[in-house]
Every structure is written in C-alpha cells, then in structure tokens.
C-alpha cells in the first residue's frame, strides 16, 4: 500500500461507523430458539433433568418452583453431621461468672466499674483506719 493510498483517519472512522450502523439496521436473520418443552413441576423428582428450567426464556417464578421441588428432597435439605459449619453452635452453656472474673480481658472490659469501686472502698477503709478516732472525754462537751 502506497503512502498516497492511505485513507485519512477521520474518513476511515466515519466510513466504519456508517457500515456498522447499516449492519445493525438489517433485520436479524438468526432466530432464537424457543424455550424447551418443560415437564410438569408436579412430576419432577430429584432424578429428573432440571436443565430446561435454567433456560433464560423460562420465567423466574417457574424456575423457583422447580428449584424448590429439587431442594425439598432430604438429600439436599438435611445437613451433614460431619461438616463443621452445618450445626447450630448458638446454644450451649454460658461462661460462669466466676470463670469470667478470672479472665484478664473480661476483667478489663466487663468488670472495670466493679474493680474501680473495690479500689475506692479499699482506699476509704485504709484512710479510715489511719485516722485516729476521737474518743469522748468525760466532762467534755462538743462545741
């Protein structure tokens, strides 16, 4: 191709855009396949073929009904007892109050107010123990 034969960039771009628009405006020759024939949902078993229900042309409601039928089978809806995360671990005995108080993290986070109150009480009793008690003297009256 010679240097003079080159088409200018903008001319080439414009020509390609026009060709693309013409091709897009032509009717589509290829027709999409209709959705496959679906068996009745009531007759489905876990051994049935559920692939036709996954076709994009099948409605969401019908797909959900078919999947509900599939996953209603005990093979799918019973948890495996050997799988670590299939159990309900929310139950169980709570940690006792005595054990919680021995844990350093619990002491600093949960029982901070109680510790502070105990320290204040201990300081108050220590101050009271250091202070000499005024004894009543016979014959002396308080003014």
C-alpha positions as CSV (number, residue, x, y, z in Angstrom):
1,X,0.0,0.0,0.0
2,X,1.5,3.3,-1.0
3,X,1.5,6.4,1.2
4,X,-0.9,8.1,-1.2
5,X,-3.4,5.2,-1.0
6,X,-3.9,5.6,2.8
7,X,-7.3,6.8,3.9
8,X,-7.4,9.7,6.4
9,X,-8.1,8.6,9.9
10,X,-11.4,10.5,10.3
11,X,-12.6,9.4,6.9
12,X,-11.9,5.8,7.7
13,X,-13.5,6.1,11.2
14,X,-16.7,7.7,9.7
15,X,-16.9,5.1,7.0
16,X,-16.6,2.2,9.5
17,X,-19.3,3.8,11.8
18,X,-21.7,4.1,8.9
19,X,-21.1,0.5,7.8
20,X,-21.7,-0.6,11.4
21,X,-25.0,1.3,11.6
22,X,-26.2,-0.2,8.3
23,X,-25.4,-3.7,9.5
24,X,-27.2,-3.1,12.8
25,X,-30.3,-1.8,11.0
26,X,-30.6,-5.0,8.9
27,X,-33.1,-7.5,10.3
28,X,-31.6,-10.3,12.3
29,X,-31.6,-13.4,10.2
30,X,-30.9,-15.7,13.0
31,X,-34.0,-16.6,15.1
32,X,-33.6,-17.5,18.7
33,X,-34.7,-21.0,19.7
34,X,-37.9,-21.2,21.7
35,X,-37.7,-22.3,25.3
36,X,-37.5,-26.1,25.6
37,X,-40.6,-28.1,26.4
38,X,-40.9,-28.3,30.2
39,X,-42.3,-31.2,32.1
40,X,-45.0,-30.5,34.7
41,X,-43.5,-29.4,38.0
42,X,-45.6,-31.9,40.0
43,X,-43.9,-34.9,38.2
44,X,-40.4,-33.7,39.0
45,X,-38.2,-36.0,41.2
46,X,-34.6,-35.5,42.3
47,X,-33.5,-37.8,39.4
48,X,-35.3,-35.5,36.8
49,X,-33.5,-33.2,34.5
50,X,-33.7,-29.6,35.7
51,X,-31.6,-28.1,32.9
52,X,-34.6,-27.0,30.9
53,X,-35.8,-24.9,33.8
54,X,-32.5,-23.0,33.8
55,X,-33.1,-21.7,30.2
56,X,-33.1,-17.8,30.0
57,X,-36.6,-17.8,28.5
58,X,-38.1,-19.6,31.4
59,X,-39.8,-17.3,33.9
60,X,-38.3,-16.7,37.3
61,X,-41.4,-17.9,39.2
62,X,-41.4,-21.3,37.4
63,X,-37.7,-21.7,37.9
64,X,-38.1,-21.1,41.6
65,X,-40.9,-23.6,41.9
66,X,-38.8,-26.2,40.2
67,X,-35.7,-25.5,42.3
68,X,-37.9,-25.6,45.5
69,X,-39.1,-29.0,44.4
70,X,-35.5,-30.2,43.8
71,X,-34.1,-28.8,47.1
72,X,-37.1,-30.1,49.1
73,X,-35.6,-33.6,48.8
74,X,-33.9,-34.8,52.0
75,X,-30.7,-35.4,50.1
76,X,-30.3,-31.6,49.8
77,X,-32.0,-30.2,52.8
78,X,-30.6,-32.4,55.7
79,X,-27.3,-31.0,57.0
80,X,-24.3,-33.3,57.1
81,X,-23.5,-34.0,60.7
82,X,-19.8,-34.4,59.8
83,X,-19.5,-30.9,58.3
84,X,-18.0,-28.4,60.8
85,X,-20.3,-25.5,59.9
86,X,-23.6,-27.3,59.4
87,X,-24.5,-27.4,63.1
88,X,-26.2,-24.8,65.3
89,X,-23.5,-23.6,67.6
90,X,-25.5,-20.8,69.2
91,X,-26.7,-23.0,72.1
92,X,-24.7,-24.3,74.9
93,X,-23.9,-23.3,78.5
94,X,-22.8,-19.7,79.1
95,X,-19.5,-19.0,80.8
96,X,-20.0,-18.8,84.5
97,X,-19.5,-15.5,86.4
98,X,-16.6,-17.0,88.4
99,X,-14.7,-18.0,85.3
100,X,-15.3,-14.7,83.6
101,X,-13.7,-12.9,86.5
102,X,-10.5,-14.9,86.1
103,X,-10.1,-13.9,82.5
104,X,-7.9,-10.8,82.1
105,X,-9.8,-9.4,79.1
106,X,-13.1,-9.8,80.9
107,X,-11.7,-8.1,84.0
108,X,-10.5,-5.0,82.0
109,X,-13.6,-4.8,79.7
110,X,-16.6,-6.2,81.6
111,X,-15.8,-5.6,85.3
112,X,-13.9,-2.3,85.2
113,X,-16.5,-0.5,87.3
114,X,-16.6,-3.2,89.9
115,X,-12.8,-3.1,90.2
116,X,-12.7,0.7,90.5
117,X,-15.4,0.6,93.2
118,X,-13.5,-2.1,95.1
119,X,-10.3,0.1,94.9
120,X,-12.2,3.1,96.2
121,X,-13.7,1.1,99.0
122,X,-10.3,-0.3,99.9
123,X,-8.8,3.3,99.9
124,X,-11.7,4.6,102.0
125,X,-11.2,1.9,104.6
126,X,-7.4,2.4,104.6
127,X,-7.9,6.1,105.2
128,X,-10.4,5.4,107.9
129,X,-8.0,3.0,109.6
130,X,-5.2,5.6,109.5
131,X,-7.3,8.4,111.0
132,X,-7.2,8.3,114.8
133,X,-10.6,8.0,116.4
134,X,-11.7,10.8,118.7
135,X,-12.7,9.4,121.9
136,X,-15.2,11.0,124.1
137,X,-13.6,12.5,127.2
138,X,-15.7,12.6,130.3
139,X,-16.8,16.0,131.1
140,X,-16.1,17.5,127.7
141,X,-18.8,18.9,125.7
142,X,-18.7,19.3,121.9
143,X,-19.0,22.9,120.8
